[in-house]
Amino acid sequence: MDPRWIIDEPARTALGVTAVGALLALSVLLSRVIGRRGLPVVLLFMLLGVIAGSEGIGGIAFENYALAFRLGTVALAFILFDGGLNTPLEVVKARLAPAGALATAGVVFTAGIVAFVGRLLGLGWTEALLLGAVVSSTDAAAVFSILRGSGLQLKQRVGATLELESGLNDPMSVLLTIGLTRAAVTGREIGLELGVEIITQFSVGTVAGVALGYAGRWALRQPLFAGGLYPVLTIALCLLAFGVPTLFFGSGFLAVYITGVVLGSGPMPYRPGLLRVHDFVAWFAQIVMFLALGLLVSPSRLLLVAGSGLAIAAVLAFVARPIAVALCLLPFRFRPRELVFIGWVGLRGAVPIILATFPVMAGARAGPRIFDIVFFVVAISAVVQGSTVPFVTRLLRLEAAAEPAPPATLEITSSQPLSGELLSFYIRPASAVCGAKMFELPFPDGAAAMLIVRGRELIAPRGATELLAGDHVYVFCRPEDRGLMQLMFGQSGD
């Protein structure tokens, strides 16, 4: 062992830990400021990575594309799993057809149109098609961050289609990128084997995702030694859902998303706690991923591709994505303003940047230029499209009427599935129970009001307690009485 290691290693480790801690803390603290200004927080994470990089004030020399790719892949698995956990199975069934069309044919249409522009910019046809494939898919991290992190409440038809598309379209983009990278490096033309590979990836990924989702339901029903082990089990399930189908030539990205959907749509012990854990893991993964990708970028190289990047970003936003959306959603009778919105919210994020590392690692001649163009395109997409999503939502009148979130929540956690349900209701002035006293309400046997949240005040519901407009009331009932409770109080917020 080198004796210098004994002397230097504690300081080196401390320096690395300090740098990581500082970047994470800055990302979290500045995200509040960025969010208030309407900018996507993913842009902040990328910019911090660039600033900390070799040409920034941090001076961190990081050019390990393979490590960045692996970090990004694992991060995307956690982000997709979290997205699946929060996507009800009923929504998937209702919006699978339009989202599936965008996730497959839409990716191909977008890639083809971008490739034509790339050819005009001086790339060969193979490299131009590769650039188109890399930027062809919308990004789950960016879409989930905008739609859920900003507090936007979209009409379900539009919001569910966008979220499903972003969760399902990675496999097609990945396969096109791998096939075209292989062609760019070897000089061989793409043949029918790519079509067979696409079918195999989707089939194996779907079957594996469903199977692992139901296996996860079974595993969560088993009593564990401690409550803290349940999130460890779901994290393990997320990693297995990505890794196992990938080893068997399936799409791990598709499988991990489907696993999350199946698992989240069934009974889960400690559900609120598990969802919070995976929300934290997804945000942590997103910060680490964008920081690492930002570290790879040199601002001086970005300036060299600024013209090409602006051209590709403009074509994506105003030509390729809108045309792909119009063609794919034509059979599903979306309104023109819905098509405009879905076309505009085709956000690019980590997925294109991660895919852009493929040609660099494979040694493709145009690999570094493609990577720089893609990073530039993602940054422009975040600034222009991401920051205008709330404005465009209001302009096109696609914001759904949403009940205000209660300032306090009441939860029931259990290691076993329970026969009862805890529901929350918001009392509107037009609600049937508004102004009624608790003793006047016809609660069935086994149902009762548990808590009233009125502003900053917590009120114990008693016989003479009156329900006022603006109250949030928590009601416990049996599953068979849920319909009656909703008839009395209105639609549940749970």
N, C-alpha and C positions, 0 to 999 in steps of 0.2 A: 504494500500500500504506500502510495506517495505521502510522505509526512506533511507536505504542504496542504493536503486535503484536510488533515486534522485541524490545521490552523485556520484555513480559509472557509471551510464548509459552513460553520454556524453563521458567519456573517453573510455568505452568499445566500443561504436559505432565508435568513431574516430579510435581506434586501428584496428577494423575489416575493416573499409573503407580503412585505410592506407595499410593494408596487401593485400587486394584485388587489390588496385591501383598499388602497387609495383609489384605484380605477373603479372598483365596485362601489365604493362609497360615493364617489363623484357621480357615477351613473345614476344611482338611486336618488341622491339629493337634487341633482339638476333636472331629473325627469319631471319633477313637479313644475318647475319653471317652464320647461319646454312644452309640457302638456297644456299649460294655461295659454300659451301663445298659439295653440292649435297645430303644432308641429308633431309628427310622429316621433315617439321616443326612440325607435330603432335608429333614426338618423343621429340622435345624440350618441348612442353607443358606438356607431361606426366612426363618427368624428372624433370621439375620445381615443379610439384605437389609432386613428391616423395621427392625432396630435402626440400620442405616446410613442409613435413609431420612430424609425431610424432618421427620418427627416423632420420630426417634430421636436418639441421641447423635452420629451421623455427620452429620446435617443435609444429606444429599445430596438435592437436589430433582430428582426424576426422574419425569416424567409422560408419557414418550414411549411410548404404547401400541404404536405402529407398530414402533418399534425393538425393543421387548420381544417383539413377535410374531415379527419376523424372526429375532431371536436364538434364540427358543424353537423355531422351525421348523427352523432349521439344526441346533440341538442335538439335537432329536428324530430327525432324519435319521441323525446319527452314532450315537445310542444304539440305534436300531432296526437299523442296519447291523451294529453290534457284536453285538447280540443274535442276528441271523441267522447271523453267522459262527460262533457257538458253539452253534447248533441243528443237529444232524445231520439230513440229509434223511430218514433212516429214521424218525426221531421225528415229523417233519412228516407223513409218509404215514400213520403209525399213529394220530395224534391230530388230524388235520385236521378230521374230521367234527364231533366235539364242540366243538373250539375254534372252528370256523367258525360253528356254531350260536350259540354265546355271542357271537361277534363281530358277528353280524348281528341275528338275532331277539332275542338277549339285550339288545342295546343299545336296540332299539325298546321291548321290554317295560319295561325300567328307566326309559326316558325317559317313557313313558306314566304309570307309577305316580307318579314324582316330579312330573310336571305336575299331577296331581290334587291333590297336597298344595300345590304352588305356587299353584294357584287358590284353595285355602282360605286361603292367607296373603295374599290380596288382589291377586295378579297377574292380568292378563287372560289369556284362554286362550292367545293367541299367545305372550305373554311367559312363561307357565308352561311351555308346551311347549318354548320355547327354553331355559329353565333346565334342564328335564329332559334335553334333547339334550346340553347342555354337560357335565353331570355323569354322562352315561350310560356312558362307556367307562372301563375300567380303564387304568391308566397303565403303559406299558412301563418307564419309568425307575424308578418306585417298585417294581414287581414284580421287575424284574431286580436292583435294589439289595437288596431284602429276601431273595430266594431265593438269590442268589449271593454277596452281600456278607456275609450273616450266617453262612455256612458250613452252612446247613441242607441236608440231603440228604433230599428228599421221594421217596416212591414215584413211579416214572416216570409212571404213569398220571395222577396228579394234577399233579405238577410240570410235565410237558410240556404238559398242557392249559392250565394257567394261563399259562405263558410264551407259548405260541402265541396264545392269546386276546388277551393284552396287545399282541402284535406285529401282530395282524390287525384289531383293532376300531376303530382310529383312523379309517379311511375312512368308515364308517357314521356315526360321531359328527360328523365334520367336515361331511359332506354335509347331515345333518339341521340342524346349526347354521347353515350358510350359507343353506339354504332358509328356515328359520324367521326368521333375521335379516332376510332380504329381505322376508319377509311382514310382519314387525313394522315395518319402515321404510316400505314402500310401501303397506301395507294390503291387498295382494292375497292371495288365498287360494292355498294350495299345491295344485298340480295334478299331472297325470300326468307332467309334465316332470321332477319330482324322481325318480320311479321310473326314468325313462330315464337320468337323470344318474347314479343309483346303479349301474345295470347297466354304463354306459359306464366309470365310474371303476374299478370292480372288474375289468372285462375288460381295459382298456388297462393298468392297473397290473400285473395278473398277467402278461400277455404281455411287457410291457416288463421286468419284473423277471427273468423267466426268460431273455429274450434278452440282457439286459445281464450277467446272471450268467455265462452261457456265453461271452459276448464277453470278460468279465473273465478267465475261465480261459485263453482263448487269449492275451490280452495278457500275462498273467503268465508264460506259457511262453517269451516272447521275451526273449533276453538283453539286459539293460540295461547302461548304462555303469558304474553303481556300485550296490552293494547297498542304499545308502540311498535309491535312487529307487523301490524297490518299494513302501514305504509311501506315497510320494507318489502312485503310480499307484492304489493302492487307495482313498486318500482322494478322488482325482479321480473314481474310479468311483462312490463313495458319493454325491458331489454330482451326478453325471450321472444316477444312478439315481433321485434325487428330482426333479431339475429337468426332464429330458426328458419323462417321462410326464405331469408336471403341465402342461407346455406343450401337450400333445396331449389334454387333458381327461381324463387318467387320475389315479389316486391315487398320488402320489409316496411317501406313507408306506408303502403296501402294496408298491410296487415296490422301495423301498430295502431292506425287510426280506427279500423274496424273493431279491433279488440277493445279499444276505449269505448266505442259506441255500445257494443254488446254488454260490456261490464257495467257501464254507467246507467244503462237502461234496466238493470235488474236490482234486486235488493243488495245493499252494501252495508256491512257493519261500520259504525263510526263514519257514516257518509259525510257529514259536514267537515269533520277533521281530515278525512282522506282527500276531499276536494281541495281544501286549503293547502295541504301538503303538495299536491300536484300543481296547484297554481303557483306556489313558491318555486317548485322545481322548474316549471316552464319559464318563469321570469328569470331565474338564475341562469338557466341554459341559454336563454335568449341574449342576456347581457354578455356572457362569456363568449358566445358564438360571434356576435357582432364586433366585440372588442378584438377578438383574434383575427377576424377578417379585415378589420380596419388596420391592424398592425402590418398586414401584408402589403399595404398600398403605399406607394411613394407619390406624393403630390406632384413632383416634377414630371413623372410619367403620365399622370392624369392630364396635365396640361397639353401633352402631345396628342392626346386622343379626344380633346374637348369637342372639336368640330364633329367628328364621327359619332361621339357619344350623344351629343345634342340631336343629331339627325336621327339616330336609332330611337332615342327616347321620344322624339316628336312623332315618328312613324308608329311606334308602339301605342302611344296614348291616343292619337287622333285618326289612325288608319287601321293598323293591324288588329288591335283588340276590338274596336267597334265593329269591324267587318266580321270577325270571328264570332262575336256575340250575336250579331244580327242573323248570321247564317245558322248557327247552332240552336238558337232559341226561337226561330221562326215557327216551328211546329207547335210550340207550347203557348202561344197566344199571350205573350208578355206585352204590356202596354209600351208605347214608344218611350215614355219617360223612364220606365223601368229598364229598358234596353240601354238607354243613354247612361243611366246610373251604373249598371253592371259593367258596361264598357269602360267607364271612367275609373271604377274601383278595382281595376286589374292591377293591383299593387305588386311591384317587384321587390324582393328583399333578399334574405340569406340564401335561398335555394339557387337562384342564378349565380351568385358569387361562388357558392360551394361547387356548383357544376362547372364553373369556369376554371377551377383548379384542375379538372380532368385533363384538358389538352396541355396544360403546363407540365403536369407530372408525367404525361405520356411523351413529352418531347416534341409536340407538334410545332412546326415552324412559326405559325401565327398565334401560338398559345398565349404568350405574354400580352400581345396586343388585344386579343379577345378578352383576357381577364381585365385589363384596364378599362376597355370600353364598357364591359358589363358592370363594373363597379361604378363608373360614371353614370350609367343608365339607372342603376338602382338608387343612387343618391338623388338624381333629378326626379325620379318617380316618387321618392319619399317627400321631397320638398314640395313639388307641384301638385301631384295627385293626393298624396296623403294628407297634406295640410288643408286641402279644400273639401275633403269629404263631408264635414259637418255643413258647410255652406251649400254644397251641391245637394245634400239630402233635403235641406229646407227649401231650396230653390225648386226642386222637383216634387216637393210635397210627399216625400216617402217616409217621413218620420212617424212612427206609430205612437199613439197616445199611451204613455206609460205612467204607472202609479209611482209616486215618490217612494224611495227606499226608506224603511223605518230607521230611526236613529239608534234603535236597539233591537236585537234579535233574540229569540228564544229558541233553543235547540234541545232535542232529546238524542243522546248518543247511547248506543247499545252494541254489544258484541254479537247479538243475535237479532234476526229479523223480528219485528214486533207487529202485532195485529192491529194496533191503533195508528192514527196519523195525526200529526200536528200541522195545522194549516194557518196561514196568515191572511188577513183581509184588510183592505184599506176602505175606510168608510167615506163615501162621497156624499155630498148633500142630497143626491137623488137616491141613495141607497134605501132599501125598504126598512132597514133597522136604524137608520139615522134618527136620533131623538128618542129612541125606545130605551126603556130601562131593562136591566138584565132579567128581572123576574117576569117580564112580559114576553120574553122570547121562548118559543116552543122547542126547547132542546130535547132530543130523544134521549132515552136511557143510554148511558155510556158516553155522552158528549157533554162538554162544558167549555166555557170561556176560561182561559188560563191567565191571560195577561193583556192589559191595554197599555199601549205606548202612546202618550199624548205629549208631543214636543219632547222636552227633556224629562218629563215626568212619567214614572212607572206606576200604574194604578192596578190594584187588585180588584177584579170584577166581583161585585157583590150584588145582592138583590136590587138595591135602589140605584146602582151605578148607571148613569145615562151614557149612551154612545153618542159621540159628537162627530161632526164632519171633520175629517183630518186625522181621526184616530186610526191606529193600527191595532187590530185585535187578533190574538192568537187563540185558536180553538182546537181542542183535542176531540177526536171522534173516531168511530170505527170506520173501516174502509167502505162499508155498505151505506154509511150515512153521509159520505162526502158530497153526493149530489144535493141532498137536502141542505147541507151547510152552505153550498154555493148558491142555492136558490134563496136562502135567507140573506147572506152577506154579500153576494156577488162573486166574481171570479177570484179564485185563490191566487195569491202572489207566489205560492210555492211551486 
